[in-house]
Amino acid sequence: MALTSAEKQQRYRERHLGVDGQKDRLQCMVSAHAKAQLTRLAHYHGYSVTALVEALAAQAERALVDTLPHPDISPYLRGPIRMMPPLFAQGAAVSSQSAGRRVSSIAP
């Protein structure tokens, strides 16, 4: 008997997200330029785009936690806290030269 669409979708999710929820879906729209940047960076470092995003998130969080006062680390790790001042000024752009220096230190 053929699988229904719902059964096919369930199997797909189990294969790609994991039965025990090791993965979680992240869905967002980015500019074509940002997508091209992520693709180039991933290819350069020998990563998939998913692995690159995971590495960048881990690297950014390590850098943040290293700057937090000790009493603020646990509240940060327990849930979302608002940063003051914001990490990025609204409309600010990162120069390609400074972005290249930061990205070159991505660790697997």
C-alpha positions as CSV (number, residue, x, y, z in Angstrom):
1,M,0.0,0.0,0.0
2,A,1.3,3.5,-0.9
3,L,2.2,6.0,1.8
4,T,0.0,9.0,2.4
5,S,1.5,12.4,2.1
6,A,1.3,12.8,5.9
7,E,3.2,9.5,6.3
8,K,5.9,10.6,3.8
9,Q,6.2,13.9,5.6
10,Q,6.6,12.2,9.0
11,R,9.3,9.9,7.7
12,Y,11.1,12.9,6.1
13,R,11.1,14.8,9.4
14,E,12.3,11.7,11.3
15,R,15.2,11.3,8.8
16,H,16.2,15.0,8.8
17,L,15.2,16.3,12.2
18,G,15.9,13.1,14.2
19,V,13.4,10.9,16.1
20,D,14.6,12.3,19.4
21,G,14.6,15.9,18.3
22,Q,18.4,16.3,17.9
23,K,17.7,19.0,15.3
24,D,15.2,21.8,15.1
25,R,14.0,23.6,12.0
26,L,15.2,27.2,11.5
27,Q,13.3,28.9,8.7
28,C,14.1,32.5,7.7
29,M,14.5,34.6,4.6
30,V,17.8,36.2,3.9
31,S,19.0,38.3,1.0
32,A,20.4,36.6,-2.0
33,H,23.8,38.3,-1.2
34,A,23.8,36.8,2.4
35,K,22.9,33.4,1.0
36,A,25.7,33.6,-1.5
37,Q,28.1,34.6,1.3
38,L,27.0,31.7,3.5
39,T,27.4,29.3,0.6
40,R,30.9,30.6,-0.2
41,L,32.0,30.5,3.4
42,A,30.7,27.0,3.9
43,H,32.4,25.8,0.7
44,Y,35.7,27.5,1.7
45,H,35.7,25.8,5.2
46,G,34.4,22.5,3.9
47,Y,31.1,22.8,5.7
48,S,27.5,22.5,4.7
49,V,25.6,25.8,5.2
50,T,23.9,24.2,8.2
51,A,27.2,23.3,9.8
52,L,28.5,26.8,9.1
53,V,25.5,28.4,10.8
54,E,25.9,26.1,13.8
55,A,29.6,26.9,14.0
56,L,29.0,30.7,13.7
57,A,26.3,30.6,16.4
58,A,28.6,28.6,18.7
59,Q,31.5,30.9,18.1
60,A,29.4,34.0,18.7
61,E,27.9,32.6,21.9
62,R,31.4,31.6,23.2
63,A,32.6,35.2,22.6
64,L,29.5,36.6,24.4
65,V,29.7,34.3,27.4
66,D,33.4,35.2,27.7
67,T,32.4,38.9,28.1
68,L,29.5,38.4,30.6
69,P,30.0,39.0,34.3
70,H,29.8,35.7,36.1
71,P,26.4,36.3,37.7
72,D,24.9,37.0,34.2
73,I,26.0,33.7,32.6
74,S,23.4,31.4,34.2
75,P,20.4,33.8,33.4
76,Y,21.7,34.0,29.9
77,L,21.9,30.2,29.5
78,R,18.5,29.7,31.0
79,G,16.6,31.9,28.6
80,P,16.5,35.0,26.5
81,I,17.8,38.1,28.1
82,R,17.9,41.5,26.5
83,M,21.3,42.9,25.7
84,M,22.1,46.5,26.5
85,P,23.4,48.0,24.2
86,P,22.3,46.1,21.1
87,L,24.9,44.0,19.4
88,F,24.3,45.6,16.0
89,A,23.2,49.1,15.5
90,Q,20.1,49.3,13.3
91,G,21.2,49.5,9.7
92,A,24.8,49.0,10.5
93,A,26.9,47.1,8.0
94,V,30.0,45.0,8.6
95,S,32.9,45.8,6.3
96,S,34.1,42.9,4.2
97,Q,37.6,43.2,5.5
98,S,36.5,42.9,9.2
99,A,34.1,40.1,8.3
100,G,36.9,38.2,6.7
101,R,39.1,38.4,9.7
102,R,36.3,37.1,12.0
103,V,35.2,34.3,9.8
104,S,38.7,33.0,9.2
105,S,38.8,31.7,12.7
106,I,35.7,29.5,12.5
107,A,36.4,26.3,14.3
108,P,34.8,22.9,13.4
